[in-house]
Amino acid sequence: MTALSLAMVLAEAARRHPDTVAVVDGDTRVTYAELWLEARWYAAGLVASGVRPGDTVALLVPNVVDFPRVYYGALAAGAVLVPVHLLLTADEAGYVLRDSGATVLVCHGSQLTVGAAAAARAGIPVLTVGPVPDGTGHRRLVDACGTLPPLPSYVTRSAEDTAVVFYTSGTTGTPKGALLTHLNLVMNTTVNVFDANDARRTDVVLGCLPLFHTFGQTVAMNGTFRVGATLVLLGRFTGPAALDVMLREGVDVFHGVPTMYLALLDAAAGRSALPRLRLCISGGASLPVAVRERFTAVFDTDVYEGYGLSETSPTATTNQPHFGTRAGTVGHPVWGVEVEIARADLDDRIELLPTGELGEIVIRGHNVFAGYHGRPEATAEAVVDGWFRSGDLGRKDADGFVTIVDRKKDVIIRGGFNVYPREVEEVLARHPAVAQVAVIGVPDARHGEEICAVVVVDPDDPAPPGEQELVDWSRGQLGRHKYPRRIRFVDALPLGPSHKVLKRELRRTVE
């Protein structure tokens, strides 16, 4: 067994840079030595609560210092982590807890309404962190730690053991748990900071991407800790708040999705002082070239756009200083990873295409996940001949730059979050007045894409719903990133010869 643990990212930073501030959270400043000590203390509390190596610990915590404390504490205890999306409903979060086999949920007090309900649905206990109202009946993790000594170090794990499970919806509408190993995540973290990007120990990084998300977790948090820099957390992102904290803390590195870049541009208007940003990285969705050009002009810096998926740890390609940048592309494959273009019409084998041809983006290397939790059939469909099939269509030019052209799957990317139409359609179809529904993504200047439900109303309904009624109803059934903001009523959905809804035709007519 090759011993390797993602926990060593923090352990080594504490050994090499003990007095460097690792995390800034408002007025709180925590050094690497302090953070690793606190993580090992949390680990002792988790062990005392019954967590054993290989057990699954779910984490429902916003961007506060307790996130890395619990994250590395669970890893130090030898557990598998399941970060829970903060925008899920109790039912959706409960599904993640049940499907993953989580044995305990560590929940921040601010998320306890959803977290406690989700844990009850899954039949597992809750340990709380952060400020918690009296009388909740849930045990605090610090009380579980009590007077216990911190674990002396992290529990030994194998490089191929699962470290983190990211839940990502599929075209079936049922979320799947992507199994990321310690090797996947240690390598992707290391390659991001030492090969793909010009990261430096003196960096001050804005941690505004959700830490439960693979981009914020691997690239921002773990990458910052790997190089021994400082992470400045921002719990709720707005353009003005981000600019204020960047100026106050001297932030010079920014990771964000395109909507965040737009928000920063909006907030910069009329300001005399702007942060001096040395390194900016964009991912999660395509960054419009016009936005990149505006950002470069206003902030006097370049933006390095990249591409990846939960299943690829996440980074697969990025524009890199070594190769130069090319607007409109997602750059080159990162070190140790191959990214090619394959025929999209072949499901049972990979047949690579010549330079410049359009096809499905396929990926292989140290970043490709170990499969979907409990879904061998889905894993076999996703990994063919050793290549991960991304479901995205693109080209690779003669200079090695990769361009995303379209998506083979119908995924909608709203503000950097993946939303799968089938999942939304299944919820809307339960509304008593909805006879048929198709959900599509439509262009949106702020979010990249907006969710639009095209609805055929039951002709026998005596009081058909209005647009706002369906939006409000959906809001109560779906996470905040999933419910449709736009409703279009039609007499019939366009159908093809096989009676499948022609979503391409819907997009043309709705736009």
Secondary structure, DSSP 8 states (H G I E B T S, - for coil): --B--TTHHHHHHHHH-TTSEEEEETTEEEEHHHHHHHHHHHHHHHHHTT--TT-EEEEE--SSTHHHHHHHHHHHTT-EEEE--TT--HHHHHHHHHHHT-SEEEEEGGGHHHHHHHHHHHT--EEEES---TT---EEHHHHHTT----SS----BTTSEEEEEEE--TTSS-EEEEEEHHHHHHHHHHIIIIIS---TT-EEEE-S-TTSHIIIIIIIIHHHHHT-EEEE-SS--HHHHHHHHHHHT--EEEE-HHHHHHHHHHHTT-S-----SEEEE-SS---HHHHHHHHHHHT--EEEEEE-GGGSSEEEE-BTTTB--TTS--EE-TTEEEEEE-TT-SSS--B--TT--EEEEEEETTS---BTT-HHHHHHHEETTEEEEEEEEEE-TTS-EEEEEESS--EEETTEEE-HHHHHHHHTTSTTEEEEEEEEEEETTTEEEEEEEEEE-TT-SS---HHHHHHHHHTTS-TTTS-SEEEE-SS--B-TTS-B-HHHHHHHH-
